[in-house]
């Protein structure tokens, strides 16, 4: 489960940021997760519960924002929401598509005290 290593990285990023700002605790964190990121949301949520134990995030409110996947067809130039990572343009049936959003996984904000 690679979600646990992602959760540990999130905790490390948050703690490093909090320490840079001389914070004593982290009261909240907002995470953006793209639909096409390859991350299983439920697995990341469970992994975060374990990863935050005995850290500055232990009692923090963790908010997940899910970003829908979007793609553009390189043949007909139309944008669409792909059903999966192997996207087929619903307008012209081309496989020549580029995922334009939904691959992201980022710490959007950290609330420190």
C-alpha positions as CSV (number, residue, x, y, z in Angstrom):
1,X,0.0,0.0,0.0
2,X,1.9,3.1,-1.2
3,X,-0.7,5.3,0.4
4,X,1.0,4.8,3.8
5,X,4.4,6.2,2.5
6,X,2.4,9.1,1.0
7,X,0.8,9.7,4.4
8,X,4.2,9.7,6.1
9,X,5.5,12.2,3.5
10,X,2.5,14.5,4.1
11,X,3.2,14.4,7.9
12,X,6.9,15.2,7.3
13,X,6.0,18.1,5.0
14,X,3.5,19.5,7.5
15,X,5.9,19.2,10.5
16,X,8.8,20.8,8.6
17,X,6.6,23.7,7.6
18,X,5.2,24.1,11.1
19,X,8.7,24.0,12.7
20,X,9.9,26.6,10.2
21,X,7.2,28.9,11.5
22,X,8.0,28.1,15.1
23,X,4.6,26.4,15.6
24,X,3.8,24.1,18.5
25,X,1.0,22.2,16.9
26,X,-0.9,21.8,13.6
27,X,-4.6,22.2,14.0
28,X,-5.6,21.5,10.4
29,X,-4.4,20.4,7.0
30,X,-6.1,20.4,3.6
31,X,-5.0,17.9,1.0
32,X,-5.9,17.9,-2.7
33,X,-6.1,14.5,-4.4
34,X,-6.7,14.1,-8.1
35,X,-9.1,11.4,-9.4
36,X,-6.4,10.3,-11.8
37,X,-3.5,10.4,-9.3
38,X,-3.5,6.7,-8.7
39,X,-4.2,7.2,-5.0
40,X,-7.0,5.2,-3.4
41,X,-8.8,7.9,-1.3
42,X,-10.1,5.5,1.4
43,X,-6.6,3.9,1.7
44,X,-5.0,7.3,2.1
45,X,-7.6,8.3,4.7
46,X,-6.8,5.2,6.7
47,X,-3.1,5.6,6.3
48,X,-3.3,9.2,7.6
49,X,-5.0,8.0,10.8
50,X,-1.9,5.8,11.5
51,X,0.7,8.2,10.2
52,X,-0.4,11.2,12.4
53,X,-0.1,9.3,15.7
54,X,2.5,10.9,18.0
55,X,3.1,13.8,15.6
56,X,2.1,17.5,15.5
57,X,-0.9,16.4,13.4
58,X,-2.3,13.9,15.9
59,X,-5.3,16.1,16.7
60,X,-5.4,18.1,13.5
61,X,-8.5,18.2,11.3
62,X,-7.6,16.6,8.0
63,X,-9.7,17.8,5.0
64,X,-9.6,16.0,1.7
65,X,-10.5,17.8,-1.5
66,X,-11.0,15.5,-4.5
67,X,-10.1,17.0,-7.9
68,X,-12.0,15.5,-10.9
69,X,-10.1,14.2,-13.8
70,X,-10.2,16.2,-17.0
71,X,-8.7,15.4,-20.4
72,X,-8.5,17.0,-23.8
73,X,-8.5,15.1,-27.1
74,X,-5.5,16.0,-29.2
75,X,-7.4,15.1,-32.4
76,X,-10.7,16.9,-32.0
77,X,-9.6,19.4,-29.3
78,X,-12.6,18.7,-27.1
79,X,-12.4,18.5,-23.3
80,X,-14.1,15.7,-21.3
81,X,-14.1,13.9,-18.0
82,X,-12.4,10.5,-18.5
83,X,-13.8,7.5,-16.8
84,X,-10.4,6.0,-16.1
85,X,-6.7,6.5,-16.8
86,X,-7.0,4.9,-20.2
87,X,-9.1,7.6,-21.7
88,X,-10.9,7.5,-25.0
89,X,-12.4,10.6,-26.4
90,X,-16.2,10.3,-26.2
91,X,-16.6,12.7,-29.2
92,X,-14.3,11.1,-31.8
93,X,-13.2,7.8,-30.1
94,X,-9.5,8.8,-30.3
95,X,-7.0,7.4,-27.8
96,X,-4.8,10.5,-28.5
97,X,-5.8,12.3,-25.3
98,X,-3.9,14.2,-22.6
99,X,-5.0,14.3,-18.9
100,X,-5.1,18.0,-18.0
101,X,-6.1,17.8,-14.4
102,X,-6.8,15.2,-11.7
103,X,-3.3,13.9,-11.4
104,X,-2.4,16.2,-8.5
105,X,-1.7,15.2,-4.9
106,X,-0.7,18.2,-2.8
107,X,-0.8,19.8,0.6
108,X,-3.0,22.8,-0.1
109,X,-2.8,24.4,3.3
110,X,-1.6,23.9,6.9
111,X,-3.2,25.6,9.9
112,X,-0.7,26.0,12.7
113,X,-0.8,27.3,16.2
